[in-house]
Structure formats: structure tokens, C-alpha cells
Amino acid sequence: MNPGGGLLLAHGFLPFYAESSTAMERIYLDHNATTPVDPAVLDTMLPYLSGEFGNASSIHTFGQRARAAVETAREQVAALVNARPQEIVFTSGGTESDNHAIFGVIHPASSPLASLHVITSAIEHEAVLNTCQALEKQGVAVTYLRVDRDGLIHLDDVRGALRPGTVLISVMHANNELGAVQPLAEVGRIAAEADVYFHTDAVQSAGKIPVDVQALQVDLLSLSGHKIYGPKGVGALYIRSRTPLRQFLYGGHHQRGFRPGTENVAGIVGLGKAAEIARLSLEHDAARISRLRNTLEQGLLTRIPDSYVNAAHAPRTPNTCNMTFPGIEGEALIIALDLKGLACSTGAACSSGAVEPSNVLTAIGLNASEARASIRFSLGRHTTQAEITGALEIAPAAVAQLRRLSPTYQK
């Protein structure tokens, strides 16, 4: 904060656009970052934060009631992705699930690490990219598939990347920044034909579009509770039966030994209920949210000159819109929008006062300036038409103001 009436940012000084926003109606369009806990999910969780406090591994009545609740949740999560309940392992979230899937397949007991090869994409979440980079330091070869302007991998590149030592393909279902949905069923067929394990990070697709582990032919799938209106700190990993996954943690014999440790019963119950609601409301939610997203997108294109949608021609999750507004800094725009009561995000990672351009956006061909001028809007189950109307009033004015202050933007 600057006493002169603005904010000091990595790229300059941003004057205040409004007084305190605490009294205004706020608009939340950052559901890809996290979602609010659904009231029905909270109601389901509350007993397990008070009277139903049993350890799900205890054999007495308290423990058995907790065990029954956990197993119900396992069935609910399995139903969301068309798996069998025994194939679902609860974790602390998507990051742990991604790590377990990849490190579980790639380990010295299977073959010398230097002889192993992994295929992934250049636009994976850091939970996958950083895990693959850790494997590279241990001698594992990793191929990072390129993507086109719409953020999609090419199937010929997948086939061409296969080699005798390939043991795993890990490709996300939907990208967190673009919403682009990869052709996973086709990748699954390639993996099956090559007898290679196939993992997908479905954190951004589960609950938004149909996810069927049988149709996609995946062996491993990651999902997270807080992306589907469940609590933070809980997720799940689907492990296809007979997939020889190495144990990731060591302790007791919980969850068939795949994930030892006392179960987070309240969190698991919440994830289960969130999965059930997502499954039952998916078709309705997707249609409604898609209409609102399209209204927002077209409205911004009309009201903001020189703007464009990234991955516009790709199949996308119905809630996600990533747009570039040349001539502005995304960091400054996010703060300006927040001061007006609109929450959204950039794809940039902030570190030590410097903003690096999004690797996802540069991978699809944007230069550093364009990537830094890009904003992600992600709608949710409770987004209203009135909020979209409000966003269409707030965002164009903020962009216009920043462009007037920009030394680089020219009409």
C-alpha cells in the first residue's frame, strides 16, 4: 500500500479506482481457483465435526458409524467417474493424487530409472510438471508434448513420443487456465494399444463435464474436493483394479495400504456429498453456466476493443473464459477489478515481486506481453445473470482506464 493513494506493483503504480469495496456486492468469477462449500455439503459434514467423531478404523460403534460414512462417500465419488468403490482412494487433494499416481508408477523396483520414459503435456498443472521434473533429476526421460493455439495436444505427437521405455502417459483432462478439454478417449486408446499406463488430472473437469474412467480408458485419475463445492484438504485418486501402484506413504493399513493414516472423515463425507450433487446437477449446471459464460465472453469482446479469447476454438469446460486485453498488465487489472468488487485471476505466478508469464499461455503461442495481459474468468453453480451484467459494466471501464495510463497501448 502506498500513502499517496494507490498500490505499488511489480510493473508500476496503480491509483485507486474506488473507495473501500467492503460495502459493495461482490462478484466471484474465480471458481477454477476454488469453490464455496455447498450448503448441503456443509450440513452433511457437521455431524462428523461434533458428535460423530469416531475413528473409521475402530471396531466399536463410534468407529463403525464413521466407517460407514466413509464407504458411502467412496461410493458417491466412484459414481461421479463411473468407477468401482474399491478403486477410489481418498487423499489430501489433487496435488497428492497427482504425485501418488506418477511416483507410484515410476519407481526403481520396476526398472532402472534411466531406462524409463514418461509422456506428458507442456501445459499440465504444476503438480504434474514439477513431479515430472523431479523424475528427470533422477534420470527418467520425460517428453513434454506441444500444444496448438487452442491448447490441444496432437494425437500424432502422442504416438510419435512412444518408445520402448515408455511406462506412463499423464495428460490433464481440462486445463485450469484455458478450460481446453483434451481428446482423452483417443489418448486412452493409444495408451492401451501400447500397453502403457495412463493418468489424467481431472481436477478441473470433474463435476463440470462428464468424466467416465471406462470410456476414457484411464488407469489413474486425480480429483479435488474444493473444486466441486466440497471442502479443501481432501481429494481422491482413482486406481484401476490390478494397477500395480507403489505405496506412496508408510504407516498403517488404511485404504488397502495405498494411503495410510487416519481418514479425514468429515472431509471425505463432504467430498462424497459434493460428488453426488455434481453428478446429479451436472447436465443442468453445464447448460446454464455455458450460457452465462458465452454472454460474458461476447459482451467483453463487444465492449473492449482489440480483445480476444484464448482457446476459443477448442472444446472447453462450460465455465471458463480466458481473454487477452492488449495494453494492460493483468496484475494491475485484477486489483482494479477487485477494488470494484469483481474477483477473477491471471494465469501468472507471482514470486518475489516479479510476475512471470503463464507457461500455459506462452505454450499456445502468446508472447510474454500478451500472456501478462490475459485474465481468466471462471463461473460457478451460483453465478447469476445479474453478476454477469455487473461484470460487463466493471471490466470494460477498468480496461479502458488502464489503457489510458499505459505508455505502450495504441488505439
Buried (B, 14 or more C-beta within 10 A) or exposed (E): EEEEEBBEBBEBEBEBBEEEBEEBEEBBBBBBBBBBBBEBBBEBBBBBBEEBEBBBBBEEEBBEBBBEBBBBBBBBBBBBBBBEBEBBBBBBBBBBBBBBBBBBBBBEEEEEBEEBBBBBBBBBBEBBBBBBEBBEEEEBBBBBBEBBBBBBBEBEBBEEBBEEBBBBBBBBBBBBBBBBBBBBEBBBBBBEEBEBBBBBBBBBBBBBBBBBBEEBBBBBBBBBBBBBBBBBBBBBBBBBEEBEBBBBBEEEEBBEEBBBBEBBBBBBBBBBBBBBBBBEBBEEBBEBBBEBBEBBBEBBBEBBBEBBBBBBEBBBBBBBBBBBBBBBBBBBBBBBBBBBBBBBBBBBEEEEEEBEBBBBBBBBBBEEEBBBBBBBBBBBBBBEEEBBBBBBEBBBBBBBBBBEBBEEBEE
